């Protein structure tokens, strides 16, 4: 995990554990390699965007992302700043979670809480759209490195967990570039009323826990 020395204590604090409890994340190894070249079996590869849950982080589903990559998908995962457990920028700046962005347990009546939640999910959906814009070959001045010219932007899927699942559905309702969406326990409260009543045109798999 990148920046494990920052992420470990932040996750431990969220889980109400001693700050050193997850220090071992520094030593955890995945099955992925940095800067590995893309396979040459195809000219382009379909793109998936992954959106984490509230107080989550972009590496939380590494096992799943690695599996998808092994089947020929390029998977891009952001940290949703102020909604992630913490975000570490490339210049070293750190932005923690802002509990006011989704004030669970604040005692707000539902008519006050719902607009705040909807604003957050719209912002996360806009994050996904911004990333897709930046990955477009038509976007001038962006250096995609090993991904340059290798993304199949006609085949874009979005998956997300919890609040990120709601954001994935919200994004696909607003952006026709999304071809399919997978919500893992998607948090539906913040999703637009229009989407909840009319649905979306893309194939949607929503997987909920038993509870």
C-alpha positions in Angstrom: 0.0 0.0 0.0 1.4 3.4 -1.0 1.8 5.8 1.9 1.1 3.1 4.4 2.8 5.1 7.1 0.0 7.7 6.8 -2.9 5.4 5.8 -2.3 2.8 8.5 -2.8 5.1 11.5 -5.8 6.8 9.7 -7.6 3.5 9.2 -6.7 2.4 12.7 -8.2 5.6 14.1 -11.4 5.1 12.1 -11.6 1.5 13.5 -11.0 2.8 17.0 -7.7 0.8 17.3 -4.4 2.0 18.6 -2.6 4.0 15.9 0.2 1.4 15.5 -2.3 -1.5 14.9 -1.9 -1.4 11.1 1.7 -0.5 10.8 2.3 -3.9 9.1 0.5 -2.6 6.0 3.9 -1.2 5.1 5.1 -4.7 4.6 2.0 -6.2 2.9 2.6 -7.3 -0.6 0.0 -7.7 -3.4 0.2 -9.5 -6.7 0.6 -6.3 -8.6 3.8 -4.7 -9.9 4.5 -1.0 -10.3 5.0 0.3 -13.8 4.3 -3.2 -15.3 3.8 -2.9 -19.1 0.4 -3.6 -20.6 0.0 -7.0 -22.2 0.4 -7.0 -26.0 -2.4 -9.4 -26.8 -4.9 -6.5 -27.5 -4.4 -3.0 -28.9 -6.8 -1.5 -26.3 -8.4 -2.6 -23.1 -11.8 -1.8 -21.5 -11.7 0.7 -18.6 -13.3 0.3 -15.2 -13.6 3.1 -12.6 -13.8 2.1 -8.9 -15.3 4.3 -6.2 -14.6 3.5 -2.6 -17.1 3.9 0.3 -17.4 6.6 2.9 -14.2 6.6 5.0 -12.8 4.1 2.5 -9.7 4.4 0.3 -8.8 3.6 -3.3 -6.7 0.5 -2.4 -9.4 -1.1 -0.3 -10.5 -3.6 -3.0 -7.0 -4.4 -4.3 -7.8 -8.1 -4.4 -10.8 -7.5 -6.7 -9.0 -4.9 -8.9 -6.1 -7.3 -9.4 -8.5 -10.0 -10.5 -10.2 -7.7 -12.9 -6.8 -6.5 -14.3 -5.8 -10.2 -14.8 -8.8 -10.5 -17.1 -7.8 -7.6 -19.3 -9.4 -4.6 -17.7 -7.6 -1.3 -16.9 -9.0 -0.2 -13.5 -8.6 3.3 -12.2 -9.4 4.1 -8.6 -9.4 7.6 -7.0 -9.4 8.7 -3.4 -12.5 11.0 -3.0 -10.9 13.8 -1.1 -12.5 14.6 2.3 -14.7 11.5 1.9 -11.8 9.0 2.0 -10.4 8.0 5.4 -7.4 10.2 4.3 -5.9 11.3 1.0 -2.2 11.7 0.3 -1.4 13.9 -2.7 1.7 13.4 -4.9 3.3 16.4 -3.3 3.0 15.0 0.2 0.0 17.0 1.4 -2.5 15.1 3.4 -6.3 15.7 3.5 -8.2 13.8 6.2 -11.9 12.8 6.2 -14.4 15.7 6.8 -17.2 14.2 8.9 -19.4 17.2 8.0 -19.5 16.1 4.4 -21.7 13.2 5.4 -22.8 13.8 9.0 -23.9 10.3 10.1 -25.0 10.3 13.8 -25.3 14.1 14.0 -28.9 13.9 14.9 -30.1 15.8 11.8 -33.6 15.1 10.7 -33.8 13.2 7.4 -35.0 16.3 5.5 -31.8 18.1 6.4 -29.5 15.1 6.1 -30.6 14.0 2.7 -29.6 17.1 0.7 -26.1 17.0 2.3 -25.8 13.3 1.3 -27.1 14.0 -2.2 -24.5 16.8 -2.7 -21.7 14.4 -1.6 -22.7 11.7 -4.1 -23.0 14.3 -6.9 -19.5 15.4 -6.1 -18.2 11.9 -6.2 -20.0 11.2 -9.5 -18.3 14.4 -10.8 -15.0 13.0 -9.6 -15.6 10.0 -11.8 -16.5 12.1 -14.8 -13.4 14.3 -14.3 -11.2 11.2 -14.3 -12.8 9.9 -17.5 -12.3 13.3 -19.1 -8.6 13.3 -18.2 -8.2 9.8 -19.5 -9.7 10.8 -22.9 -7.1 10.9 -25.7 -8.8 14.2 -26.7 -7.7 15.9 -23.6 -4.7 18.0 -24.5 -1.5 18.0 -22.4 -2.2 14.9 -20.4 0.6 12.3 -20.4 -0.9 8.8 -19.9 2.4 7.0 -20.1 2.0 3.3 -20.6 -1.8 3.8 -21.0 -1.4 6.2 -23.9 -3.5 5.0 -26.8 -4.3 1.7 -25.0 -7.7 2.5 -23.4 -11.0 1.4 -25.0 -13.1 4.4 -24.0 -16.1 2.9 -25.9 -16.2 0.2 -23.2 -16.3 1.9 -19.8 -17.8 0.3 -16.6 -18.1 1.7 -13.1 -18.1 -0.2 -9.8 -18.3 1.1 -6.3 -18.8 0.1 -2.7 -21.4 1.7 -0.4 -21.4 5.4 -0.9 -19.1 4.8 -3.9 -21.8 2.4 -5.2 -24.4 5.1 -5.0 -22.0 7.5 -6.8 -21.4 4.9 -9.5 -25.1 4.6 -10.1 -25.5 8.4 -10.0 -22.6 8.8 -12.5 -24.0 6.3 -14.9 -27.4 7.9 -14.8 -25.8 11.2 -15.9 -23.1 10.1 -18.3 -23.7 7.9 -21.3 -20.1 7.0 -21.5 -20.8 4.5 -18.7 -21.7 1.1 -20.4 -22.5 -0.9 -17.2 -22.4 -0.4 -13.4 -21.9 -2.7 -10.4 -22.9 -1.5 -6.9 -21.6 -3.5 -3.9 -23.9 -2.7 -1.0 -24.6 0.6 -2.8 -25.8 3.4 -0.4 -28.9 4.5 -2.2 -30.2 7.3 0.1 -28.2 10.0 -1.7 -29.0 8.9 -5.2 -31.2 11.4 -7.2 -34.9 10.8 -6.9 -35.2 10.7 -10.7 -32.8 7.8 -10.8 -34.6 6.0 -7.9 -38.0 6.3 -9.7 -37.0 5.9 -13.3 -33.9 3.8 -13.1 -31.0 4.0 -15.5 -30.6 2.8 -19.1 -27.3 0.8 -18.5 -27.1 -2.8 -17.2 -26.9 -2.6 -13.3 -26.0 -5.2 -10.8 -26.6 -4.2 -7.2 -25.3 -6.7 -4.7 -26.6 -6.2 -1.1 -25.7 -7.8 2.2 -28.2 -10.1 3.8 -29.2 -7.5 6.3 
